[in-house]
Amino acid sequence: MEISLPGGLGAGVWRVYFPLVSHSSSRIPTAAEKRALYAQAGQRIGGLVAGEPDRVARMAGIVAVLHGLMPHYYWTGFYRVSGDWLVIGPYQGTPGCGRIGWGRGVCGTAWACGATQLVADVHGFPGHIACDARAASELVVPLRDAQGRVVAVLDVDGLEAGAFDALDQEALEGICANWGEV
């Protein structure tokens, strides 16, 4: 696709390439495939977050890499702590819940507990918030600042029950532990 920008900063014609990312099928990779994909993701994310001072920019890079690489991720995004709420963004996928309260749903529980929530079947999770009724499984990892405070949660949803396992949890916890906060 080509876009034209009017005169001024960035004026001219730019070619914009959007990688094809289709998550309409939720093929769950094998353990070996997951290890290879997460290794690739870790390298890409490391390059994106290194030296980037802006949290939202780092989060956007993490989401883009994970959502583009992982075939079993249907929804990938962050909810950022803002006062008494988790506020959506950045994310990729279908529209999500705009705000989630402390201790509500899987994301709010991860925030309140400060611990990862690996949920094989979200429909069995007490207080689950169905932002998208098609989501069947969820993995939510708290993101901490340099002082150890939870400042966001990384939320990934799958279309199949049991889409995520301990390997996914370990990989995402590693990414979140090294997300660029100093």
N, CA, C and O of each residue as an XYZ file, in Angstrom:
728
protein
N       0.843     -1.159      0.000
C       0.000      0.000      0.000
C       0.891      1.225      0.000
O       1.937      1.233      0.649
N       0.498      2.233     -0.703
C       1.207      3.503     -0.688
C       0.307      4.558     -0.083
O      -0.895      4.594     -0.345
N       0.900      5.414      0.728
C       0.157      6.540      1.282
C       0.916      7.812      0.955
O       2.146      7.818      0.906
N       0.176      8.889      0.732
C       0.789     10.183      0.458
C       0.553     11.092      1.652
O      -0.561     11.194      2.166
N       1.604     11.739      2.075
C       1.507     12.684      3.174
C       1.682     14.090      2.626
O       2.549     14.323      1.785
N       0.861     15.037      3.097
C       0.982     16.416      2.616
C       2.304     17.032      3.042
O       3.034     16.454      3.848
N       2.613     18.209      2.499
C       3.861     18.908      2.802
C       4.143     19.020      4.288
O       3.228     18.955      5.109
N       5.391     19.187      4.625
C       5.794     19.290      6.023
C       6.602     18.072      6.436
O       7.111     17.336      5.590
N       6.712     17.870      7.705
C       7.492     16.767      8.247
C       6.977     15.439      7.715
O       5.790     15.139      7.844
N       7.841     14.654      7.128
C       7.465     13.332      6.632
C       6.736     13.353      5.310
O       6.166     12.338      4.909
N       6.738     14.493      4.610
C       6.002     14.607      3.354
C       6.567     13.650      2.325
O       7.754     13.326      2.343
N       5.716     13.207      1.439
C       6.142     12.330      0.366
C       5.275     11.095      0.292
O       4.246     10.996      0.961
N       5.699     10.164     -0.522
C       4.980      8.906     -0.667
C       5.757      7.828      0.071
O       6.963      7.673     -0.119
N       5.057      7.094      0.907
C       5.672      6.032      1.714
C       5.029      4.707      1.355
O       3.813      4.627      1.182
N       5.825      3.691      1.246
C       5.297      2.342      1.084
C       5.140      1.753      2.480
O       6.072      1.751      3.283
N       3.934      1.253      2.747
C       3.642      0.693      4.058
C       3.333     -0.781      3.874
O       2.473     -1.146      3.072
N       4.020     -1.616      4.605
C       3.828     -3.055      4.507
C       3.234     -3.571      5.804
O       3.799     -3.397      6.884
N       2.082     -4.210      5.672
C       1.428     -4.796      6.826
C       1.580     -6.308      6.734
O       1.066     -6.918      5.796
N       2.276     -6.929      7.689
C       2.403     -8.377      7.621
C       1.034     -9.032      7.823
O       0.219     -8.569      8.621
N       0.805    -10.103      7.095
C      -0.443    -10.826      7.218
C      -0.421    -11.632      8.514
O       0.383    -12.551      8.673
N      -1.295    -11.285      9.417
C      -1.420    -12.010     10.672
C      -2.852    -12.486     10.755
O      -3.777    -11.684     10.885
N      -3.033    -13.786     10.681
C      -4.371    -14.347     10.766
C      -4.438    -15.288     11.949
O      -3.699    -16.269     12.029
N      -5.323    -14.976     12.854
C      -5.492    -15.827     14.024
C      -6.894    -16.421     14.044
O      -7.468    -16.647     15.109
N      -7.439    -16.673     12.852
C      -8.772    -17.256     12.787
C      -8.739    -18.736     13.146
O      -9.743    -19.287     13.596
N      -7.606    -19.374     12.954
C      -7.435    -20.737     13.460
C      -6.436    -20.632     14.600
O      -5.547    -19.781     14.577
N      -6.575    -21.461     15.558
C      -5.747    -21.315     16.748
C      -4.826    -22.516     16.932
O      -4.779    -23.110     18.010
N      -4.104    -22.868     15.892
C      -3.211    -24.011     15.977
C      -2.229    -23.799     17.123
O      -1.508    -22.803     17.172
N      -2.222    -24.747     18.028
C      -1.327    -24.647     19.167
C      -0.003    -25.307     18.778
O       0.024    -26.488     18.432
N       1.087    -24.549     18.836
C       2.382    -25.110     18.443
C       2.831    -26.207     19.416
O       2.414    -26.247     20.573
N       3.686    -27.086     18.911
C       4.291    -28.098     19.777
C       5.256    -27.402     20.739
O       5.577    -26.227     20.561
N       5.711    -28.122     21.742
C       6.665    -27.548     22.700
C       7.931    -27.079     21.984
O       8.447    -26.002     22.284
N       8.432    -27.875     21.043
C       9.640    -27.490     20.309
C       9.400    -26.231     19.473
O      10.260    -25.353     19.400
N       8.230    -26.150     18.848
C       7.896    -24.959     18.063
C       7.781    -23.732     18.964
O       8.256    -22.652     18.614
N       7.146    -23.906     20.127
C       7.019    -22.783     21.063
C       8.393    -22.284     21.494
O       8.639    -21.078     21.512
N       9.286    -23.201     21.840
C      10.630    -22.788     22.271
C      11.318    -21.959     21.184
O      11.923    -20.925     21.469
N      11.219    -22.422     19.942
C      11.845    -21.698     18.834
C      11.187    -20.332     18.622
O      11.879    -19.338     18.405
N       9.863    -20.282     18.684
C       9.149    -19.018     18.495
C       9.457    -18.037     19.623
O       9.662    -16.849     19.372
N       9.491    -18.524     20.860
C       9.787    -17.624     21.974
C      11.247    -17.151     21.944
O      11.540    -16.029     22.357
N      12.149    -17.990     21.465
C      13.549    -17.551     21.317
C      13.628    -16.420     20.298
O      14.303    -15.415     20.519
N      12.931    -16.598     19.183
C      12.888    -15.555     18.153
C      12.238    -14.291     18.707
O      12.728    -13.187     18.473
N      11.140    -14.447     19.438
C      10.449    -13.297     20.025
C      11.365    -12.562     20.999
O      11.421    -11.332     20.995
N      12.074    -13.305     21.823
C      12.972    -12.691     22.796
C      14.039    -11.838     22.136
O      14.351    -10.747     22.613
N      14.601    -12.332     21.039
C      15.621    -11.562     20.315
C      15.024    -10.277     19.739
O      15.608     -9.201     19.871
N      13.872    -10.394     19.108
C      13.235     -9.221     18.501
C      12.842     -8.198     19.565
O      13.078     -6.999     19.413
N      12.243     -8.693     20.636
C      11.801     -7.788     21.700
C      12.988     -7.114     22.362
O      12.941     -5.920     22.656
N      14.050     -7.869     22.597
C      15.251     -7.282     23.199
C      15.764     -6.106     22.393
O      16.167     -5.089     22.958
N      15.751     -6.239     21.073
C      16.198     -5.149     20.217
C      15.262     -3.954     20.231
O      15.701     -2.811     20.102
N      13.964     -4.222     20.391
C      12.980     -3.132     20.390
C      12.973     -2.339     21.687
O      12.801     -1.120     21.668
N      13.159     -3.019     22.815
C      13.035     -2.323     24.100
C      14.342     -1.712     24.573
O      14.338     -0.821     25.422
N      15.458     -2.179     24.034
C      16.772     -1.680     24.477
C      16.881     -0.179     24.251
O      16.803      0.298     23.119
N      17.061      0.549     25.330
C      17.261      1.984     25.242
C      16.009      2.811     25.004
O      16.090      4.038     24.949
N      14.847      2.169     24.859
C      13.601      2.922     24.640
C      13.056      3.383     25.989
O      12.689      2.550     26.818
N      12.995      4.699     26.226
C      12.550      5.180     27.537
C      11.030      5.157     27.739
O      10.566      5.199     28.878
N      10.259      5.091     26.670
C       8.814      5.193     26.790
C       8.176      3.821     27.017
O       8.354      2.908     26.211
N       7.437      3.682     28.111
C       6.791      2.406     28.442
C       5.815      1.945     27.374
O       5.822      0.776     26.989
N       4.984      2.843     26.899
C       3.969      2.461     25.919
C       4.633      1.996     24.626
O       4.160      1.046     24.001
N       5.702      2.637     24.221
C       6.422      2.214     23.018
C       6.990      0.808     23.204
O       6.923     -0.021     22.297
N       7.546      0.547     24.381
C       8.069     -0.803     24.649
C       6.940     -1.832     24.639
O       7.083     -2.916     24.074
N       5.823     -1.483     25.266
C       4.677     -2.391     25.295
C       4.166     -2.672     23.885
O       3.855     -3.814     23.548
N       4.083     -1.636     23.072
C       3.594     -1.802     21.700
C       4.494     -2.752     20.916
O       4.004     -3.594     20.165
N       5.798     -2.620     21.087
C       6.729     -3.518     20.409
C       6.564     -4.958     20.857
O       6.570     -5.876     20.037
N       6.416     -5.151     22.153
C       6.238     -6.504     22.700
C       4.982     -7.142     22.121
O       5.008     -8.290     21.677
N       3.885     -6.393     22.129
C       2.616     -6.904     21.609
C       2.735     -7.247     20.132
O       2.291     -8.315     19.710
N       3.325     -6.362     19.345
C       3.446     -6.593     17.906
C       4.230     -7.864     17.607
O       3.835     -8.664     16.759
N       5.337     -8.042     18.307
C       6.163     -9.237     18.067
C       5.409    -10.499     18.470
O       5.327    -11.448     17.690
N       4.862    -10.516     19.675
C       4.183    -11.723     20.151
C       2.964    -12.058     19.302
O       2.772    -13.213     18.923
N       2.153    -11.074     19.003
C       0.929    -11.336     18.242
C       1.256    -11.806     16.824
O       0.550    -12.640     16.258
N       2.322    -11.266     16.267
C       2.712    -11.667     14.917
C       3.324    -13.050     14.835
O       3.183    -13.729     13.817
N       4.002    -13.480     15.890
C       4.706    -14.765     15.852
C       3.903    -15.956     16.365
O       4.036    -17.062     15.841
N       3.088    -15.746     17.361
C       2.479    -16.871     18.064
C       1.123    -17.241     17.470
O       0.167    -16.477     17.607
N       1.019    -18.399     16.810
C      -0.235    -18.748     16.129
C      -1.397    -19.034     17.075
O      -2.553    -18.995     16.655
N      -1.113    -19.319     18.336
C      -2.194    -19.636     19.284
C      -2.635    -18.428     20.105
O      -3.466    -18.564     21.003
N      -2.086    -17.243     19.810
C      -2.514    -16.009     20.463
C      -3.630    -15.402     19.627
O      -3.418    -15.026     18.474
N      -4.805    -15.309     20.204
C      -5.928    -14.699     19.515
C      -6.004    -13.202     19.836
O      -6.313    -12.391     18.963
N      -5.723    -12.849     21.074
C      -5.725    -11.462     21.542
C      -4.469    -11.278     22.362
O      -4.161    -12.108     23.218
N      -3.736    -10.204     22.116
C      -2.461     -9.960     22.783
C      -2.408     -8.497     23.177
O      -2.521     -7.623     22.318
N      -2.238     -8.215     24.464
C      -2.178     -6.815     24.827
C      -1.885     -6.546     26.282
O      -1.764     -7.453     27.106
N      -1.777     -5.283     26.559
C      -1.518     -4.817     27.914
C      -2.737     -4.092     28.451
O      -3.495     -3.463     27.713
N      -2.898     -4.201     29.743
C      -3.773     -3.325     30.510
C      -2.858     -2.606     31.484
O      -2.179     -3.239     32.292
N      -2.841     -1.273     31.406
C      -1.961     -0.440     32.229
C      -2.682      0.043     33.476
O      -3.863      0.389     33.425
N      -1.970      0.066     34.595
C      -2.538      0.576     35.836
C      -2.694      2.084     35.721
O      -1.742      2.802     35.414
N      -3.931      2.556     35.976
C      -4.230      3.981     35.983
C      -5.192      4.223     37.144
O      -6.402      4.037     37.013
N      -4.640      4.637     38.275
C      -5.463      4.829     39.467
C      -6.016      3.503     39.947
O      -5.264      2.578     40.254
N      -7.352      3.416     40.013
C      -8.025      2.205     40.487
C      -8.414      1.262     39.354
O      -9.195      0.332     39.553
N      -7.874      1.503     38.178
C      -8.289      0.727     37.007
C      -7.089      0.177     36.241
O      -5.976      0.698     36.317
N      -7.358     -0.882     35.509
C      -6.481     -1.314     34.424
C      -7.109     -0.744     33.158
O      -8.292     -0.964     32.899
N      -6.329     -0.018     32.372
C      -6.823      0.617     31.153
C      -6.157     -0.059     29.957
O      -4.949     -0.298     29.958
N      -6.946     -0.356     28.957
C      -6.482     -1.124     27.802
C      -5.420     -0.377     26.999
O      -5.461      0.846     26.863
N      -4.482     -1.139     26.477
C      -3.563     -0.658     25.469
C      -2.116     -0.574     25.896
O      -1.785     -0.331     27.056
N      -1.266     -0.786     24.904
C      -1.522     -1.175     23.516
C      -1.911     -2.659     23.403
O      -1.591     -3.468     24.274
N      -2.603     -2.990     22.319
C      -3.017     -4.376     22.098
C      -3.234     -4.633     20.618
O      -3.307     -3.706     19.811
N      -3.339     -5.938     20.272
C      -3.709     -6.360     18.926
C      -4.733     -7.466     19.061
O      -4.595     -8.363     19.893
N      -5.753     -7.393     18.241
C      -6.839     -8.366     18.288
C      -8.165     -7.643     18.203
O      -8.231     -6.485     17.790
N      -9.217     -8.331     18.596
C     -10.552     -7.753     18.579
C     -10.684     -6.712     19.689
O      -9.850     -6.683     20.593
N     -11.710     -5.855     19.647
C     -11.877     -4.880     20.726
C     -11.939     -5.571     22.090
O     -12.574     -6.614     22.249
N     -11.271     -4.970     23.057
C     -11.248     -5.520     24.406
C     -12.022     -4.634     25.354
O     -12.598     -3.623     24.953
N     -12.028     -5.019     26.606
C     -12.666     -4.201     27.644
C     -11.811     -2.954     27.850
O     -10.588     -3.051     27.950
N     -12.436     -1.801     27.914
C     -11.704     -0.543     28.073
C     -11.051     -0.405     29.435
O      -9.917      0.063     29.543
N     -11.766     -0.813     30.476
C     -11.269     -0.695     31.849
C     -11.664     -1.936     32.635
O     -12.744     -2.498     32.451
N     -10.762     -2.342     33.509
C     -11.013     -3.488     34.377
C     -10.647     -3.084     35.796
O      -9.583     -2.511     36.032
N     -11.522     -3.382     36.729
C     -11.294     -3.010     38.126
C     -10.359     -3.969     38.863
O     -10.125     -5.100     38.436
N      -9.840     -3.477     39.974
C      -8.943     -4.232     40.856
C      -9.617     -5.548     41.260
O     -10.731     -5.547     41.785
N      -8.938     -6.655     41.011
C      -9.440     -7.958     41.424
C     -10.543     -8.533     40.564
O     -11.058     -9.605     40.882
N     -10.935     -7.855     39.470
C     -12.013     -8.342     38.607
C     -11.451     -9.120     37.433
O     -10.498     -8.680     36.790
N     -12.029    -10.256     37.156
C     -11.616    -11.077     36.032
C     -10.197    -11.592     36.192
O      -9.591    -11.455     37.255
N      -9.680    -12.177     35.142
C      -8.336    -12.749     35.181
C      -7.286    -11.643     35.281
O      -6.330    -11.765     36.047
N      -7.456    -10.570     34.515
C      -6.477     -9.474     34.538
C      -6.460     -8.769     35.888
O      -5.391     -8.528     36.450
N      -7.635     -8.437     36.409
C      -7.712     -7.768     37.700
C      -7.194     -8.626     38.833
O      -6.644     -8.110     39.806
N      -7.368     -9.940     38.714
C      -6.844    -10.871     39.719
C      -5.321    -10.900     39.674
O      -4.671    -10.891     40.719
N      -4.746    -10.936     38.471
C      -3.280    -10.922     38.346
C      -2.714     -9.639     38.943
O      -1.676     -9.663     39.605
N      -3.394     -8.522     38.710
C      -2.979     -7.231     39.271
C      -3.057     -7.264     40.797
O      -2.102     -6.890     41.477
N      -4.184     -7.707     41.329
C      -4.387     -7.713     42.780
C      -3.426     -8.668     43.485
O      -2.904     -8.348     44.553
N      -3.192     -9.836     42.892
C      -2.312    -10.846     43.505
C      -0.837    -10.579     43.211
O       0.043    -11.020     43.951
N      -0.581     -9.855     42.130
C       0.798     -9.658     41.699
C       1.429    -10.932     41.196
O       2.650    -11.086     41.227
N       0.582    -11.864     40.724
C       1.077    -13.164     40.275
C       0.433    -13.551     38.943
O      -0.696    -13.161     38.643
N       1.164    -14.312     38.168
C       0.678    -14.801     36.882
C      -0.570    -15.657     37.070
O      -0.673    -16.430     38.023
N      -1.507    -15.508     36.153
C      -2.715    -16.318     36.131
C      -2.734    -17.110     34.827
O      -2.834    -16.531     33.745
N      -2.637    -18.434     34.932
C      -2.707    -19.333     33.793
C      -4.050    -20.045     33.893
O      -4.258    -20.865     34.787
N      -4.963    -19.731     32.972
C      -6.330    -20.226     33.049
C      -6.628    -21.046     31.797
O      -6.742    -20.503     30.699
N      -6.753    -22.356     31.975
C      -7.004    -23.256     30.850
C      -8.405    -23.075     30.273
O      -8.591    -23.194     29.062
N      -9.396    -22.788     31.127
C     -10.781    -22.607     30.684
C     -11.357    -21.388     31.383
O     -11.745    -21.463     32.548
N     -11.414    -20.261     30.673
C     -11.868    -19.013     31.288
C     -13.320    -19.082     31.749
O     -13.715    -18.354     32.660
N     -14.111    -19.944     31.132
C     -15.521    -20.037     31.500
C     -15.698    -20.632     32.893
O     -16.761    -20.492     33.497
N     -14.672    -21.288     33.401
C     -14.707    -21.822     34.755
C     -14.045    -20.919     35.775
O     -13.998    -21.251     36.960
N     -13.526    -19.766     35.327
C     -12.843    -18.845     36.235
C     -13.876    -17.960     36.927
O     -14.640    -17.269     36.253
N     -13.914    -17.968     38.268
C     -14.905    -17.145     38.974
C     -14.739    -15.651     38.642
O     -13.652    -15.092     38.793
N     -15.805    -15.031     38.200
C     -15.765    -13.603     37.893
C     -15.146    -13.264     36.557
O     -14.824    -12.103     36.305
N     -14.970    -14.260     35.687
C     -14.380    -13.998     34.373
C     -15.172    -12.921     33.636
O     -16.403    -12.935     33.642
N     -14.465    -11.991     33.004
C     -15.078    -10.944     32.202
C     -14.941    -11.350     30.735
O     -13.826    -11.494     30.235
N     -16.042    -11.530     30.058
C     -16.016    -11.970     28.663
C     -15.939    -10.764     27.737
O     -16.953    -10.336     27.185
N     -14.738    -10.214     27.564
C     -14.562     -9.105     26.623
C     -14.821     -9.588     25.207
O     -15.340     -8.835     24.384
N     -14.469    -10.828     24.913
C     -14.765    -11.473     23.642
C     -15.184    -12.893     23.984
O     -14.374    -13.672     24.487
N     -16.416    -13.235     23.724
C     -16.978    -14.530     24.117
C     -16.255    -15.712     23.475
O     -16.383    -16.843     23.944
N     -15.495    -15.460     22.405
C     -14.789    -16.564     21.742
C     -13.541    -17.000     22.485
O     -13.054    -18.109     22.264
N     -13.012    -16.157     23.361
C     -11.809    -16.524     24.114
C     -12.132    -17.704     25.026
O     -13.153    -17.714     25.713
N     -11.252    -18.689     25.020
C     -11.472    -19.891     25.827
C     -10.408    -20.072     26.900
O     -10.676    -20.683     27.934
N      -9.208    -19.552     26.672
C      -8.127    -19.683     27.652
C      -7.379    -18.366     27.726
O      -7.453    -17.539     26.817
N      -6.649    -18.181     28.835
C      -6.008    -16.881     29.056
C      -4.760    -17.062     29.909
O      -4.695    -17.924     30.786
N      -3.784    -16.227     29.623
C      -2.551    -16.164     30.403
C      -2.263    -14.697     30.657
O      -2.134    -13.913     29.716
N      -2.161    -14.319     31.938
C      -1.949    -12.920     32.309
C      -0.739    -12.830     33.225
O      -0.667    -13.511     34.248
N       0.217    -11.975     32.842
C       1.477    -11.825     33.577
C       1.625    -10.372     34.032
O       1.541     -9.457     33.212
N       1.845    -10.151     35.337
C       2.072     -8.783     35.816
C       3.399     -8.221     35.288
O       4.379     -8.948     35.127
N       3.403     -6.941     35.029
C       4.578     -6.220     34.562
C       4.965     -5.230     35.659
O       4.123     -4.453     36.109
N       6.206     -5.245     36.090
C       6.638     -4.422     37.221
C       7.608     -3.338     36.783
O       8.358     -3.489     35.819
N       7.567     -2.229     37.534
C       8.527     -1.163     37.287
C       9.805     -1.457     38.070
O       9.912     -2.495     38.723
N      10.764     -0.552     38.004
C      12.066     -0.760     38.649
C      11.951     -0.877     40.172
O      12.836     -1.439     40.818
N      10.861     -0.348     40.750
C      10.653     -0.433     42.196
C       9.847     -1.675     42.585
O       9.573     -1.888     43.766
N       9.469     -2.487     41.610
C       8.737     -3.715     41.891
C       7.223     -3.572     41.921
O       6.520     -4.535     42.227
N       6.707     -2.377     41.607
C       5.255     -2.163     41.579
C       4.665     -2.680     40.273
O       5.263     -2.520     39.209
N       3.488     -3.301     40.358
C       2.800     -3.732     39.146
C       2.278     -2.481     38.445
O       1.489     -1.725     39.011
N       2.729     -2.271     37.200
C       2.321     -1.096     36.425
C       1.422     -1.466     35.242
O       0.822     -0.599     34.606
N       1.340     -2.764     34.963
C       0.515     -3.251     33.861
C       0.429     -4.768     33.965
O       1.136     -5.395     34.754
N      -0.444     -5.337     33.157
C      -0.460     -6.787     32.985
C      -0.437     -7.082     31.495
O      -1.057     -6.372     30.703
N       0.278     -8.129     31.119
C       0.272     -8.623     29.738
C      -0.765     -9.731     29.681
O      -0.707    -10.687     30.456
N      -1.701     -9.604     28.775
C      -2.829    -10.529     28.656
C      -2.798    -11.170     27.278
O      -2.770    -10.470     26.266
N      -2.802    -12.501     27.234
C      -2.933    -13.206     25.965
C      -4.116    -14.167     26.082
O      -4.288    -14.846     27.094
N      -4.922    -14.206     25.025
C      -6.102    -15.068     24.988
C      -5.966    -16.056     23.846
O      -5.377    -15.754     22.808
N      -6.522    -17.247     24.055
C      -6.552    -18.272     23.032
C      -7.976    -18.697     22.724
O      -8.857    -18.592     23.578
N      -8.207    -19.175     21.514
C      -9.538    -19.608     21.106
C      -9.884    -21.006     21.597
O     -11.054    -21.390     21.609
N      -8.876    -21.765     21.999
C      -9.106    -23.123     22.482
C      -8.788    -23.211     23.959
O      -7.861    -22.563     24.446
N      -9.570    -24.024     24.676
C      -9.253    -24.289     26.080
C      -7.884    -24.965     26.124
O      -7.568    -25.799     25.275
N      -7.085    -24.603     27.106
C      -5.765    -25.203     27.260
C      -4.740    -24.753     26.243
O      -3.749    -25.448     26.022
N      -4.952    -23.606     25.616
C      -4.019    -23.127     24.591
C      -2.651    -22.785     25.179
O      -1.646    -22.824     24.470
N      -2.609    -22.452     26.458
C      -1.358    -22.032     27.093
C      -0.962    -23.031     28.169
O      -1.803    -23.676     28.796
N       0.359    -23.136     28.363
C       0.869    -24.077     29.361
C       2.041    -23.444     30.103
O       2.311    -22.251     29.960
N       2.728    -24.256     30.893
C       3.844    -23.761     31.699
C       4.959    -23.187     30.834
O       5.648    -22.261     31.262
N       5.150    -23.711     29.635
C       6.177    -23.182     28.735
C       5.837    -21.750     28.320
O       6.704    -20.876     28.317
N       4.570    -21.518     27.969
C       4.137    -20.154     27.633
C       4.321    -19.235     28.842
O       4.815    -18.116     28.709
N       3.925    -19.712     30.007
C       4.039    -18.910     31.223
C       5.483    -18.525     31.502
O       5.775    -17.362     31.778
N       6.378    -19.486     31.432
C       7.802    -19.215     31.690
C       8.362    -18.204     30.688
O       9.099    -17.291     31.061
N       8.007    -18.377     29.424
C       8.516    -17.473     28.388
C       7.998    -16.052     28.598
O       8.771    -15.098     28.519
N       6.698    -15.900     28.864
C       6.140    -14.562     29.044
C       6.626    -13.914     30.334
O       6.840    -12.702     30.375
N       6.800    -14.697     31.370
C       7.361    -14.136     32.607
C       8.783    -13.634     32.370
O       9.181    -12.611     32.927
N       9.552    -14.352     31.543
C      10.901    -13.897     31.207
C      10.883    -12.601     30.413
O      11.678    -11.698     30.671
N       9.985    -12.512     29.459
C       9.849    -11.291     28.651
C       9.453    -10.125     29.551
O      10.011     -9.033     29.442
N       8.491    -10.359     30.438
C       8.014     -9.288     31.314
C       9.056     -8.892     32.351
O       9.063     -7.747     32.803
N       9.931     -9.805     32.734
C      10.983     -9.485     33.691
C      12.089     -8.631     33.051
O      12.829     -7.930     33.740
N      12.179     -8.708     31.733
C      13.242     -7.995     31.016
C      12.676     -7.019     29.995
O      13.187     -6.914     28.880
N      11.634     -6.315     30.369
C      10.916     -5.461     29.414
C      11.498     -4.074     29.267
O      10.933     -3.249     28.548
N      12.599     -3.792     29.916
C      13.283     -2.528     29.687
C      13.215     -1.534     30.821
O      13.746     -0.431     30.694
N      12.572     -1.888     31.941
C      12.568     -0.986     33.098
C      13.906     -1.097     33.805
O      14.413     -2.201     34.007
N      14.479      0.028     34.179
C      15.769      0.017     34.858
C      15.626      0.577     36.246
O      16.608      0.653     36.985
